Amino acid sequence: MTLLKPLQTGQRKCYDQDGSEISCENAGQDGADLFGVFWPEPRFEVAGDIVKDRLTGLYWTRDANLSEFPLTWQESLDFIKQLNGECRFGHSDWRLPNRRELHSLVDYGARNPALPADHPFKNCFLGWYWSSTSAAINPAYAWYVHLEGARMFYGRKDQYYLLWPVRGEGSPVLSKTGQVKCYDEKGGEIECGGTGQDGEYRLGVSPPEPRFAVEGETVTDRFTGLVWLRNGDLIGEALNWAEALAAVDKLNERIFGGRSNWRLPNILVLEALVDCSRHSPALPEGHPFTNLRDVYWSSTSSFFETDWAWALYLEKGALGVGFKKDSRFYVWPVSFGQPG
């Protein structure tokens, strides 16, 4: 079985609770651990109007605003069908990217736009871009990504946002979102054939079955190789960001679960747990975790405002931010690799 590590976030610096840059040495932050699949250099290859992302193997239109103006979700899917009918740029297999495909372009060490510094794209709009993935918590909404600062949330399908076509057989470094059904603009379930939705294509790497293995107080994710605490609220209270990092340090002093390499997970490590067919919590069916909370801190600072940090909103599966000094979010430590 091949492990599927999450991608690196792109964050290379560390920041304190006030947002000031600090040394990454022993910081326990995303910028210190640099965990995940490394990005190739150069990351992108340009061939006329098409750009290949060498990290994911996906092909994007170089123009990030082909439609020239915002469209509803269904209008966006119809626009893609029109591109294919025209065999635009020599291809007829364009699609609206699923949530993970769209989000794979994000660089958490950049802003305005939140794309890698060497990106060759043009007409990048600093706003929301549609994905083909409906929101399980309310299928009248679909997931979108904000290109200004990298937020991932969902919007009502009859609202107007941008689209960015992609093509490719599916990335060998991205997992399936978990979505297997299709929905109309009002949230009603429909047949998937010909819709162009995530539930029709179901692209990405499939997780193993069973995905999780319980080992006492810890759970191994057999898909990523990461080890999580089975108890989703071991600390027992909401903490601010600095307290969350300190709580993980104390866990390592205890050698909890036989391990002393616990970390506050970065935002993509947290997102890798999400199953987009489910909500409350947005975790795979049959998961073994207990005592779960709504929002969890990540070790990834918001580059848009560095006194804020990224968090996973587990009930919805959304990626948002929280003010580092607010004691509002919870801690769910992860361990990379072998104990030690």
N, C-alpha and C positions, 0 to 999 in steps of 0.2 A: 504494500500500500504506500503510495506516494503522499507525503505531507504537503499541504498547501498553506505556506506561510502567508500572512497578510503582507501587503506592500508596505514599503517605508512611507512615512508621511511627508517627507521632505523637510521636516524641521531639523535644523542643525544648531540652534542656539537654545540657551536656557534663561529663564526669567524668574525673579522672585515674586512675592505676592503683590508688591507694588507695581510690577511690570518692568522693573529695571533689569537690564541684562546682567547676568552673573556667570561665573565659571561653571561649566557643566560637570566638573570633577565631583563625583559622589553626590550629584544632585538628585539622582533617581528619576530624572525627567526624560521625556521623549528625546530631546536633543542630546542627552548623555548616552542613552542606550542604543539609539539608531537601529532599533529592531525592525526586521522585515526584509523583503526582497529588495536588493539594491537596484537603483535605476541605471540603465546603460548610459554611456556617454559616447556620442550624442544620443539623446533619447528619441529624437524625431528625425524622420527622413521625408523630405518633400519631393513629390513627383507631380509637378503641375498643380492641379487644383486639389490634390489629395495628399494627406499627411499620414504616414505610418508611425504609430507609437510603438517603438521597439521594445518597450516594457511589456505591453499587453498583446501585441500583435494585431491590434485593431486599426482600422483605417477610418480617418475622419475627413470631412470636407475642410479644406483650408479656411474657407469663409465660414466663420462661426455665426453668421446671420443671413443665411440664404433666403429666408422668407421675407427679409427686409422689415417686417413689422410683426408684432406679437400675434399669436393665434391661440384659439382654445385647444384643449387636449385632442379632441377629435379632429379638428382642423389640421393639427400638426401631423396626426397619423395619416390623414388624407393627402397632405402635402408630400409626405414621403412616398405614398403610392404614385403620385404624379411624377416625382423624380424618377421612379423606377420605370414608369411608362415611357418616359422620355429617354431612358438609358443615360441619365445625366452622368457626365464625366466618364462615360464608357462602361457603366455598371448598372445593373438592374436589381441589385440585392441590398440597397440601402434600407436602413431601419431606424426607428427612434431608439436610442440606447436604453437599456434597462438601467435601473438605479445604480448598480455597481459599475457598469461600464462607464456611465457618465461621470460618476464620482472618482473613477480611477485617474482622471485628468488633473485632479486637484493637487495643489502643492500647499501644504500647511506652513511653509516658510515664505509665502508670498501673499500679496493682496493687490487688488485693483489692476489686473485680475488675479485670482488665486490659482495661477497656472505656473508651471516650471519656467525659470528665467529664460531658458533657451527655446521656448515655444515659438513656432513659426506662423501661428494662426493670425488672422486679420479679422477686423470687425467684431471683436469680442465685446459683447454687451455686458455691462456691470449690473446684471439682474438675474432673474430666475430663468432656468432652462428646464423644460419638461423631460422626464424620463417616460418609458413605456410601462412602468410599474405602478399599478394602483395601490392605494393605501388600504391595508387590510382592516384598519380600525374604522374606515368609512370609504367604501369603494367609489363614492361619488367624487373622491379626491385622488390625485396622483402625486407621486413623489417628484420633487424638483430640487435642483442644486443652484445656489446663488453664487455667481461667478465673482462677485466683489470680494467676499470674505470666506466662502466655502461652506456655508450652512446647508444642511440637507433636511428639508421638511416636506410638507405636502400642501397642495393648493387645490381649490375647487376646480373641477374639470371644465367648467364653463367660463373660467377666467382666462385672461390673455397673457401668455408668456412666450419666450423664445424656444427655438428648437435647434438641434445640432445633429445632423445625420451621421451615422456610423455604418460600417460594413465589416465583414469578417465572419469566420465560422464560429467564433466564440473564443475567448481568451483562455490559454492554459494556466494563467496565474490568477484568474478571477473565479470565484465560486458562483453557482446558481443562486439567485435571490430566494428561491423557495416558492415563488408564485407559480401556480399551475392553473389558475382560472382567469377568465377574462370578464370585463365589465363595461357597460356602456357609460355614457356621460352622466347618467343619473344614479349610477351605482348598481344597476341591475345586472345579474349574471347573464352572460350571453355565450354562444358557441365561439370558440377561439379561432377557428379556421378563417384565414384572410384578414384578421383584425390588425396584425402587425404589433400586437401587444406582447409584453414579457411572458404572459401565460401561454401564448402560442409558441414562441421560440424556445423558451426555457434554456437559454444558453449559459454556459459556464461549467465548471467542474462539479460533479455530484459528490456529496459527502458520503462516507461509509455508513453502513448500517450494522450494528448500532453505532451512532456517532460518539456517544459518551461512555466512559468506563469509570465507575465509582470505585475509589480506593480509600476507604475510611472517610476522613474529613476532606478529601480532595477528589476532584473529578478531572480526568484526562480527556481532552478533546482529541479524538483519534483522527480528526480531519486536519488540524493545525499542529498537533503535538504539544499544545499549550496545556498547562495544568492550572485549574481554578479551584478556589475554595468552594466546597459544596454549599456552605452557608453564605447566602448573599448579603448578610449583614452581621458579620462576625464582631465588628466594633460595637454595634448596638445603638448608634446615634448618627445623626447628620453632622458632618464636619466641614470646616473651610478647607481650601486647597492645601495650605501649608500643613494643617493637621492631618490631612489625608496622606501626604507624603511621609510625615513623621510616624503615622500609625503603621505604615508598611515597614519602616525601619525597625520598629519595635517587634513586629511579627518575625522579622529575620533574627532578631536577638533571641527569640523564643525557639527558633528552629521549628516552626510550626509545620506539622505534617511531615516531619523529617527533612524539611527544606529550609535553606537560608538564602535563597535567591528570589524571593518574592519582589514583585514590582507593581507600582500603579500602572495599569495598562495604558498604552497610547490609544488614541481614538480609533484607529483602524483595527487594532486588536479587539476592542470592544465591539465595533461594528461587525466583525467577522462572526459574531454569535447570532446576529439577527436573522430571523426567518420572516421574509416579507409576506408570507401567507397567513401570518398569525399576529396577534396583538394581546396585550394585557396578561402576560408579557409577550413581547415579540421574539420568542425563542422557539427552537424546533420542538415539535410535538414529542412528548415523552421525555423531555429533558429532566435530569435528576436534581436540579438545584432547589434549595429551600430558602425561605425567609427573604424573598427578593424584594427590592425597593424600586421606586419609580425612576430615579435619576442617579447616575454614577459618574464621579469624577474620572477624567483621564489625566495622563501625565503630559498632555499636549497643550501648550499655551496657545491662546488665540493670537496669531500674528497681526490681526486687524487691530486688536486692543490687548496688549500683552498683560494687563492686570486682570484679564479674563482668561478662563481655560475651557477647553472643550469637554463636553459631557454627553453620555448616551442616555436618551430618554427611553427607558426600556419598555414602558407600556406601549408606546407608539412605534418605537424603532427609529426615532429621529435623532439627528446629530445637531446639537445646539451648544450654547456656551453659558457659563455662569461666572459671576463676579467672584474672584478668588477669595475675597475676604468674607463672603457670606457663608454661614454654616448651614447650607441647605441640601447638599448632596451627600451621597454615601460612597463607601469604599468597597471595591471588589478586587482584591489582589490577584495577580496572575504570576505564574512561574514559568520561565523559559528554560527548556532543556532539562538536563539531569540535576538532581539535588546537589547543592554545594554553594 
